[in-house]
């Protein structure tokens, strides 16, 4: 069996099967997570001429929306398509973890277990669907695989191979940065690691300086190309791009410290099995024949942790970039200690199964909401004040605002960070008398009170509830304008 697991094709097949088994329960569910609903909406509207940051607003790099736009070229409404695509990305990343684990000295069983652990913990931390790290973890894991080649290349004094290796690793990191900006910290580590081993291979300072400039240029090329493209569209587009991607990030308000600490505690509680497995036998591995590779794996963990800390909001899915580094570090222990392998994978699967049983199935209600919105919009734009943005997509509805992601106008954490007066934008939308408004019974401490003050009297006076459906621990409410007849 170990002989089969050590071969690339059987390992890839096992990991693809594991990915399908772990993720198939969500196939077709349009409301896995609010973020990926919006990414699909933006990707779809791009194919109809919408320009991100101008016609439809968000802070994510355009590369993420290009992935979703490409997915919308596949048959269907895009929901199953993005979930299958994300499953392929997750399986491929798990396979790269397997490859990296073998380079790190893990045996075949430990390497496959590490790949499966990656798939389990990605699902545990909010990556069951198409969160951005599910996509960009693939190029980052591929770049790390190149980094693990460096000790051997330096030993052979293969200066040219290290230069080429660095070009590939930095380009991969640069592509990942255009899916989300936080991989820049791991990209810096990849570049520094290449410089270190280039020096050890015998390169002089002039060649080191040239290599550093070349690698930085390659890593920054995707982002620079996007900036140049927006500048080519004119000042309005360029300014909108810069505000959304840079300025607005620093304008966001923080979450209450107690919420942040609880989220942080929850994340590291979930990651504990991988952390413990990675720590076991660490000292002995640092004295072994793969000590250099082990140090590089530890530095990857550290750089990923810096990227995680840089965001500062600590939602579960922000920890997804940590999973591949932790799984890689755990691989030697999982291969050497059968009890650790069974314990880590067993615990992860048990938590995943318990959550699946406790998680409400909101998919049917979300589709009914979309059908009602489609039937009653009467070629005007409905308004999802708070709720699922997939409603716009499934209802084939026009957007009443460029700020269609509900949090932007409804949460205090976004107040003053969007570049507009959020309450005034809500008032402008309501002045158009949308035929349907979607809201909810959700209670939060971070509601934008000014936006609510605009919305509530209009709902009471001009709208009536025509449908409610459970959504997590609250209810989604569909309001129809009072002068309109209900259509089903």
C-alpha positions in Angstrom: 0.0 0.0 0.0 2.8 2.4 0.9 4.3 1.7 -2.5 1.1 2.9 -4.2 0.8 5.9 -2.0 4.3 7.0 -2.9 3.3 7.3 -6.6 1.9 10.6 -7.9 -1.1 9.3 -9.8 -2.5 7.0 -7.1 -2.0 9.8 -4.5 -3.7 12.3 -6.8 -6.7 10.0 -7.3 -7.0 9.4 -3.5 -6.9 13.1 -2.8 -9.4 13.9 -5.5 -11.8 11.2 -4.1 -11.3 12.6 -0.6 -12.1 16.1 -1.8 -15.3 15.0 -3.5 -16.4 13.0 -0.5 -15.8 15.9 1.9 -17.3 18.6 -0.3 -20.1 16.9 -2.3 -22.7 17.5 0.5 -22.6 21.2 -0.4 -22.8 20.8 -4.2 -25.7 23.0 -5.5 -26.1 24.9 -2.3 -26.2 28.6 -3.3 -25.7 30.0 0.3 -22.5 28.2 1.6 -21.0 31.6 2.4 -21.9 35.2 1.8 -18.5 36.0 0.3 -18.5 33.5 -2.5 -22.1 34.5 -3.4 -20.8 38.0 -4.1 -17.8 36.8 -6.0 -20.0 34.8 -8.3 -22.3 37.8 -8.8 -19.4 40.1 -9.6 -17.9 37.5 -12.0 -21.3 37.1 -13.8 -21.8 40.9 -14.1 -18.3 41.4 -15.5 -19.4 39.2 -18.4 -22.2 41.7 -18.9 -19.9 44.7 -19.0 -19.7 45.7 -15.3 -16.3 47.1 -14.2 -15.2 46.1 -10.7 -14.7 49.0 -8.3 -16.7 51.3 -10.6 -20.0 49.5 -11.4 -19.8 46.9 -8.6 -17.7 47.6 -5.6 -15.4 45.4 -3.4 -11.9 45.4 -2.1 -10.7 42.0 -3.4 -8.2 42.1 -6.3 -9.6 41.6 -9.7 -7.9 38.2 -10.2 -10.5 36.6 -7.9 -13.4 38.1 -10.0 -11.7 36.9 -13.2 -11.7 33.4 -11.8 -15.4 33.6 -11.2 -16.1 35.3 -14.5 -14.3 32.3 -16.2 -16.4 29.9 -14.2 -19.5 31.6 -15.5 -18.5 30.6 -19.0 -19.3 27.0 -18.0 -22.8 25.6 -18.3 -25.5 26.3 -15.6 -26.1 29.1 -13.2 -22.5 29.0 -11.9 -23.2 27.6 -8.5 -22.3 23.9 -9.1 -19.6 25.1 -11.5 -17.8 27.2 -9.0 -18.1 24.5 -6.3 -16.7 21.8 -8.6 -13.9 24.1 -9.7 -13.0 24.9 -6.1 -13.0 21.2 -5.3 -10.5 20.6 -8.1 -8.3 23.5 -6.7 -8.5 22.0 -3.2 -7.6 18.5 -4.4 -4.7 19.9 -6.4 -3.4 21.8 -3.4 -3.7 18.7 -1.2 -1.6 16.9 -3.8 1.1 19.6 -3.6 1.1 19.2 0.1 1.7 15.5 -0.5 4.6 16.4 -2.8 6.0 18.8 -0.3 5.6 16.3 2.5 7.6 13.7 0.6 10.4 16.3 0.0 10.3 17.1 3.8 11.0 13.4 4.5 7.6 12.1 5.4 6.8 8.6 4.3 4.0 7.9 1.8 1.3 7.4 4.4 2.2 10.6 6.2 2.3 12.5 3.0 -1.2 11.4 1.9 -2.5 12.0 5.4 -1.2 15.5 5.3 -3.0 16.1 2.0 -6.2 14.7 3.4 -5.7 16.8 6.6 -5.5 19.9 4.3 -8.8 19.0 2.7 -10.5 18.4 6.1 -9.3 21.6 7.8 -10.1 23.8 4.8 -13.7 22.6 5.1 -13.6 23.2 8.9 -12.4 26.7 8.5 -15.0 28.0 6.1 -13.5 26.8 2.9 -16.3 24.3 2.0 -17.0 26.3 -1.2 -15.1 28.9 -3.1 -13.4 31.2 -0.6 -10.5 33.1 -2.2 -7.8 31.0 -0.4 -9.2 27.8 -1.8 -8.0 29.2 -5.1 -4.8 31.0 -4.2 -3.5 28.3 -1.9 -2.7 26.3 -5.0 -0.1 28.7 -6.5 1.3 29.3 -3.0 1.8 25.6 -2.3 3.4 25.2 -5.8 5.8 28.1 -4.9 6.6 26.4 -1.6 7.4 23.2 -3.4 9.9 25.2 -5.4 11.4 26.7 -2.2 11.9 23.2 -0.8 14.2 22.4 -3.8 16.6 25.2 -2.7 18.9 23.3 -0.3 19.6 20.7 -3.0 20.2 23.3 -5.7 22.5 25.3 -3.4 24.5 22.2 -2.6 25.1 21.6 -6.3 25.9 25.3 -6.7 23.2 25.5 -9.4 23.1 29.3 -9.6 21.1 29.3 -12.9 18.6 26.8 -11.6 18.0 28.9 -8.5 17.5 32.0 -10.6 14.9 30.2 -12.7 13.3 28.6 -9.6 13.0 32.1 -8.1 11.3 33.5 -11.2 8.7 30.7 -11.1 8.1 31.0 -7.3 7.7 34.8 -7.4 5.4 34.7 -10.4 3.2 32.2 -8.6 3.1 34.4 -5.6 2.3 37.4 -7.8 -0.6 35.6 -9.3 -1.9 34.7 -5.8 -1.6 38.3 -4.7 -4.1 39.2 -7.5 -6.6 36.9 -5.8 -6.0 38.3 -2.4 -3.3 40.7 -1.2 -2.2 38.9 2.0 0.0 36.3 0.2 2.5 39.2 -0.2 4.0 38.2 3.1 4.6 34.6 2.0 5.9 36.0 -1.3 8.5 38.0 0.6 9.6 34.9 2.4 9.9 33.0 -0.9 12.1 35.7 -2.4 14.3 36.0 0.7 14.8 32.2 0.8 15.9 32.2 -2.8 18.4 35.0 -2.1 19.8 33.1 0.9 20.4 30.0 -1.1 21.6 31.9 -4.1 24.3 33.3 -1.9 25.1 29.8 -0.5 25.4 28.6 -4.1 28.2 31.1 -4.6 26.6 34.0 -6.3 28.2 37.4 -5.7 26.5 40.6 -4.5 25.9 42.0 -8.1 24.1 38.8 -9.1 22.2 38.8 -5.8 21.0 42.4 -6.4 20.1 41.7 -10.0 18.2 38.5 -8.9 16.3 40.4 -6.2 15.2 43.1 -8.7 14.2 40.6 -11.3 12.2 38.5 -8.8 10.4 41.6 -7.4 9.5 42.7 -10.9 8.1 39.3 -11.8 6.2 39.1 -8.5 4.7 42.5 -8.9 4.0 42.2 -12.6 0.4 40.9 -12.3 -0.6 43.7 -9.9 1.3 46.4 -12.0 -0.5 45.1 -15.1 -3.9 45.6 -13.4 -3.0 49.1 -12.2 -1.8 50.0 -15.8 -5.0 48.7 -17.3 -7.2 50.7 -14.9 -5.0 53.8 -15.6 -5.6 53.2 -19.3 -9.4 53.4 -18.7 -9.1 56.9 -17.4 -8.8 58.9 -14.1 -12.2 57.8 -12.8 -11.5 54.1 -13.1 -8.0 54.5 -11.8 -9.1 56.5 -8.8 -11.9 54.0 -8.0 -9.4 51.1 -8.3 -6.9 52.7 -5.9 -9.5 53.7 -3.4 -11.1 50.2 -3.2 -7.8 48.3 -3.2 -5.7 50.5 -1.0 -7.2 53.5 0.7 -10.5 51.9 1.9 -8.7 49.0 3.6 -7.2 51.4 6.1 -10.5 53.2 6.7 -12.4 50.2 8.0 -13.3 50.2 11.7 -12.3 47.4 13.9 -14.5 44.8 15.5 -14.9 44.8 19.3 -11.8 43.2 21.0 -13.9 40.5 22.8 -15.2 39.3 19.4 -11.7 39.2 18.0 -10.3 37.3 20.9 -13.1 34.7 20.7 -12.6 34.2 17.0 -8.8 33.9 17.5 -9.3 31.3 20.2 -11.8 29.4 18.1 -9.4 29.3 15.1 -6.4 28.0 17.0 -8.6 25.5 18.9 -9.5 24.0 15.6 -5.9 24.1 14.3 -4.5 22.5 17.5 -4.4 18.9 16.2 -2.2 20.0 13.2 -0.1 22.3 15.4 0.6 19.5 17.9 1.4 17.0 15.2 3.8 19.5 13.6 5.5 20.2 16.9 6.0 16.5 17.8 9.5 15.4 17.0 10.5 18.8 15.8 13.9 18.8 17.5 14.9 15.5 16.1 13.9 16.6 12.6 16.0 19.7 12.9 19.0 17.4 13.4 18.1 15.1 10.6 19.2 15.0 7.0 16.2 17.2 6.0 16.9 19.9 8.6 17.2 22.6 5.9 13.8 21.7 4.4 12.3 21.5 7.9 13.5 25.1 8.7 12.0 26.3 5.4 8.7 24.7 6.3 8.8 26.4 9.7 9.4 29.8 8.0 6.5 29.2 5.7 4.3 28.7 8.7 5.7 32.0 10.2 5.1 34.0 7.1 1.6 32.7 6.7 0.9 33.6 10.3 2.1 37.2 9.6 -0.4 37.4 6.7 -3.2 36.1 8.9 -2.4 38.6 11.6 -2.2 41.5 9.2 -5.9 41.3 8.4 -6.8 41.5 12.1 -10.5 40.5 11.9 -9.9 36.8 12.5 -12.9 35.3 10.8 -12.5 31.5 10.4 -11.9 31.7 6.6 -9.1 34.1 7.1 -7.1 31.2 8.6 -7.4 29.1 5.4 -3.9 30.1 4.2 -2.5 28.6 7.4 -3.8 25.1 6.6 -1.3 24.0 4.0 1.8 25.2 6.0 0.5 23.4 9.1 -0.4 20.3 7.2 3.0 20.2 5.6 4.7 20.6 9.0 2.6 17.8 10.5 3.3 15.3 7.7 6.4 13.6 9.2 4.7 13.0 12.5 1.6 11.6 10.7 3.7 9.2 8.8 5.8 8.0 11.8 3.1 7.8 14.5 0.0 5.8 13.6 -1.9 7.0 16.6 -1.2 10.6 15.7 -2.4 9.9 12.2 -5.6 8.3 13.3 -6.2 10.9 16.1 -5.7 13.9 13.9 -7.7 12.8 10.9 -10.3 11.1 13.1 -10.8 14.2 15.2 -11.0 16.5 12.2 -13.6 14.2 10.5 -15.7 13.9 13.7 -15.9 17.7 14.0 -16.8 18.0 10.4 -19.5 15.5 10.6 -21.0 17.0 13.8 -21.1 20.4 12.2 -22.7 19.0 9.0 -25.5 17.5 11.2 -26.0 20.7 13.2 -25.8 23.1 10.2 -29.3 24.2 8.9 -30.2 23.6 5.3 -31.0 27.0 4.1 -30.7 26.3 0.3 -34.3 25.7 -0.4 -35.5 28.8 1.3 -32.8 30.9 -0.5 -34.0 29.6 -3.9 -37.7 30.4 -3.0 -36.6 34.0 -2.0 -34.9 34.4 -5.4 -38.0 33.1 -7.3 -40.3 35.5 -5.4 -37.9 38.4 -6.1 -37.7 37.5 -9.8 -41.5 37.2 -10.0 -42.2 40.5 -8.3 -39.4 42.8 -9.5 -41.3 43.8 -12.6 -38.1 44.8 -14.5 -37.1 47.2 -11.7 -34.2 46.6 -9.3 -35.0 44.8 -6.0 -32.9 45.7 -3.0 -31.2 43.2 -0.7 -30.5 45.4 2.3 -29.3 42.5 4.4 -29.3 39.0 3.1 -27.9 36.8 0.3 -26.5 38.5 -2.7 -27.0 35.3 -4.7 -30.6 36.5 -4.8 -29.7 39.1 -7.4 -27.9 36.4 -9.4 -30.6 33.7 -9.2 -33.4 36.3 -9.9 -31.5 37.7 -12.9 -32.1 41.1 -11.3 -30.5 44.4 -11.9 -28.5 45.9 -9.1 -29.8 49.1 -7.4 -26.4 50.2 -6.3 -22.7 49.6 -7.0 -22.4 48.7 -3.2 -24.5 45.5 -3.6 -22.7 43.6 -0.9 -25.1 44.3 2.0 -22.4 44.8 4.7 -21.1 47.8 2.9 -24.2 49.9 3.6 -25.6 48.1 6.7 -22.6 47.6 9.1 -20.7 50.2 11.2 -17.5 48.4 10.4 -17.9 49.8 6.8 -19.1 53.3 7.9 -16.8 55.9 6.3 -14.7 53.2 4.5 -16.7 53.0 1.3 -16.0 56.5 0.1 -19.7 57.5 0.3 -22.3 58.4 2.8 -23.8 54.9 3.3 -27.1 56.2 4.8 -27.5 58.6 1.9 -26.9 55.8 -0.6 -29.7 53.7 1.2 -32.0 56.7 0.9 -31.2 57.1 -2.8 -32.0 53.4 -3.4 -35.3 53.7 -1.5 -36.2 56.8 -3.4 -36.4 54.6 -6.5 -39.1 52.7 -4.8 -37.7 49.2 -5.3 -40.6 46.7 -5.8 -39.0 44.1 -3.4 -36.7 44.5 -0.4 -35.0 41.7 1.3 -34.1 42.2 5.0 -33.9 39.9 8.1 -34.6 39.6 11.8 -30.9 39.4 12.5 -29.8 41.2 15.7 -26.3 42.7 15.6 -24.3 45.2 17.6 -22.6 46.5 14.4 -25.7 47.7 12.5 -25.2 51.1 10.8 -27.8 53.0 12.8 -28.0 55.8 10.2 -28.8 53.3 7.4 -31.4 51.5 9.6 -33.0 54.9 10.5 -33.6 55.5 6.8 -34.8 52.0 6.0 -37.2 51.1 8.9 -39.9 53.8 8.5 -40.0 53.2 4.7 -40.6 49.4 5.3 -43.3 50.1 7.9 -45.1 52.6 5.7 -44.7 51.3 2.1 -44.0 47.6 2.3 -45.5 44.3 3.6 -43.8 41.0 4.4 -44.8 38.3 1.8 -42.4 35.5 2.8 -40.1 34.5 5.6 -37.6 31.6 5.8 -35.1 30.4 8.3 -31.5 31.5 7.7 -28.9 30.3 10.2 -30.2 31.5 13.6 -32.5 34.3 12.2 -35.1 34.6 9.4 -34.9 36.2 6.0 -37.8 38.6 5.3 -39.1 39.4 1.8 -41.0 42.7 1.6 -43.3 43.7 -1.3 -44.3 47.3 -2.0 -47.9 47.8 -0.7 -49.3 49.1 -4.0 -48.2 45.9 -5.9 -50.0 42.7 -6.3 -48.2 39.6 -5.2 -47.0 37.3 -8.0 -46.0 33.7 -7.4 
